[in-house]
Structures are given as structure tokens and as C-alpha cells.
Amino acid sequence: AVSGHCVVKINETHLFMAGGKTDGGNGYSASTYIYSKGEGFVQQQSMSSGRYRHACALFQDNIYVAAGSGYHTSLSPSVIYFSLASLTWQQFGPHTILPVSPEFGKLMV
């Protein structure tokens, strides 16, 4: 089982899942998947680093991932996004850093 991941509804048939931590696993996952009932979990390009208890949101054709805990840090205040058009990750802005709480990466958007 995976915990601390995020899931976003892409459309009526597909979901996007990113990051988290597996039971008994070492560190946080950078893995991402697109799920559909017909194809199951299809792995996508991984994030640049693992995240845990982060926030995700779909806006237009991009899935934004913000904050959360990183494997080597207690907090990851950066924003990255996954382009559904190119199926690749990008950094949001040159050095976008968000004001996040040190407790579980809480963020109000």
C-alpha cells in the first residue's frame, strides 16, 4: 500500500497519482502513474525527487505538485508540473518557492 501520495482526476476515465511512501519502504517515491479501468496503472516519467504528503491540482492540461516532504529534507517548498500534452515534468517558474508550513508541508492555494 502507498500513503501520503496525491491523486487527481484527469477526466471521466483517468486518474493521476504521484509520490508517497510504500509500507516498509525506504524513502519517498518519485513515481507517477496514470490509471484507467481499461489499462490499469501506466507508469509515467518520475518527478525529479520523491515527495510525501504533497498537494496536487489539475489546471488546464497540467498537473501541479506543490510542497510536501522530500526524502533528504523535511520540506519541499517548490512547485513542479506534469504536462499531460508532453507527459514530462517541468519546474514552475525559475525558482518558485512557496510559503509552506513546516508541519506536513501544509499550503493554502
Stockholm file with secondary structure:
# STOCKHOLM 1.0

chainA/1-109         AVSGHCVVKINETHLFMAGGKTDGGNGYSASTYIYSKGEGFVQQQSMSSGRYRHACALFQDNIYVAAGSGYHTSLSPSVIYFSLASLTWQQFGPHTILPVSPEFGKLMV
#=GR chainA/1-109 SS CEESCEEEECSSSEEEEECCEETTCSSCCCCEEEEETTTEEEEECCCSSCEESCEEEEETTEEEEECCEESSSSCCCBEEEEETTTTEEEESTTTCBCCCCTTTTCCCC
#=GC SS_cons         CEESCEEEECSSSEEEEECCEETTCSSCCCCEEEEETTTEEEEECCCSSCEESCEEEEETTEEEEECCEESSSSCCCBEEEEETTTTEEEESTTTCBCCCCTTTTCCCC
//
